[in-house]
Amino acid sequence: MTARVTPEPEEPVLVEDGEEETNRERSGRGGNVPRRSAFHPFSGVIILVVDNFFFGVKVVSGFTLTALTITLAFSVTAAGVWLVQRKLAGDSPGQAAAKALLAGVIAGIPTSIAGTFVGAWVLAQSGLNPWRKFFR
């Protein structure tokens, strides 16, 4: 007795000229292609780690260095995310710059984003969260 594996049903997608195209036809590899996350997982880690680090610096300094930490958090996060998105995720320079700008703004928020909706969104968009399907 042999076991038969049945492939998952393909979801048709409308393309510009109105014809349907399946994941298999789009990928050219003969299989379903998972939907790509907005941020590379390393970008999500950079955002959360830098944000929490600079929030800790703000707390230790009694919030006297807030302007400096906001600037540094923005700069470090934007540079890191841009490099990760360009080199590891394969984004174009424009896509990487847009994502880096967004990530820098998020990390520059003068409070920790961990445990907030913004933190959950970052996790979901970087593929680090099993609940990401609810944020798409």
Secondary structure, 3 states (H helix, E strand, C coil): CCCCCCCCCCCCEECCCCCEECHHHHHCCCCCCCCCCCCCHHHHHHHHHHHHHHHHHHHHCCCCCHHHHHHHHHHHHHHHHHHHHHHCCCCCHHHHHHHHHHHHHHHHCCCCCCCCHHHHHHHHHCCCCCCHHHHC
